[in-house]
Amino acid sequence: MQHYDIIVVGAGPSAAFLAYEVTQLDKSKKVLLIEQGKKVEERNCPIEKVGKCTRCKPMCNITCGFSGAGAFSDGKLSLYNEEDDDIYVGGVLHEYIGVEETKRLIDYTDEVYLKFGAETKLEGIDYKEEVNLICNKAKKEGINLVNIPIRHLGTEKSHELYKRIEEYLSDNGVEILFNTTVSDLIVSENRIKGVKIRDAKYAEDEEYNKDRAITADKVVLAVGRKGANWLVKMCNKHQIETKAGTVDIGVRYELPDKVMKDINKYMYEGKFISKPYPFRDKVRTFCQNPSG
């Protein structure tokens, strides 16, 4: 039976950065990433050619594969302003480790992206006076503008960058199993000691009986949104306590170009937050497509 120091289930950004960090700290560690999708350079969506979803088998090329669903996104890295005393986007990490440590990690992560070829230009930092006018106008309507620098990778650039990271990991001793799913966790004495794996094409086959067991000192589950249902299933099966996180409901909202003209001109992406009547639920904008 094969044994590793660390097994990571998934090969999205969090898994890739974990593996990268291990190569920086101790290259003698044996690290295995298990990914149900393909290498990033082999991922493509047929919808661009045929005009409709073909339901790729065994796994969707958009949501699965090295670097995760982000490989097909616009590739925006949201940073922060030096004078900010809070972190306004990107989750709740700062609630666990503090704002200053979160800023330090954002800087460090940004440096890694630059190392692998990210665009050096920062968006949203050149028109402070114009942006202040937009900010003040929004406040009058009970809307807060989050104005932070953004490093824009672009979809094609994201593919190239993550391919470099993928190659770097392989060249530095990290093993990556593609087209492979984890069918179960190996749990003993209240600890995860390893995983059972199979070819991705048999992922839903309940009668498949050729799973292979692999053990490790540490097992990290980094399965992302696509693996959320699998993670719930594993936790329920092995009585691992869980806590529900926040789920955003997204709405595509189209406006006349003239409404967003100044925002698109002076900011790469305006992030607005409000709690409108009647329910006062938090609503935020993200991922603008200027003149789209």
Secondary structure, 3 states (H helix, E strand, C coil): CCEEEEEEECCCHHHHHHHHHHHHHCCCCCEEEECCCCCHHHCCCCHHHHCCCCCCCCCCCCCCCCCHHHHHCCCEEECCCCCCCCCCCCCCHHHHHCHHHHHHHHHHHHHHHHHCCCCCCEECCCCHHHHHHHHHHHHHCCCEEECCCEEECCHHHHHHHHHHHHHHHHHCCCEEECCEEEEEEEEECCEEEEEEEEEHHHCCCCCCCCCEEEEEEEEEECCCCCCHHHHHHHHHHCCCCCCCCCCCCCCCCCCCHHHHHHHHHHCCCCEEEECCCCCCCCEECCCCCCCC
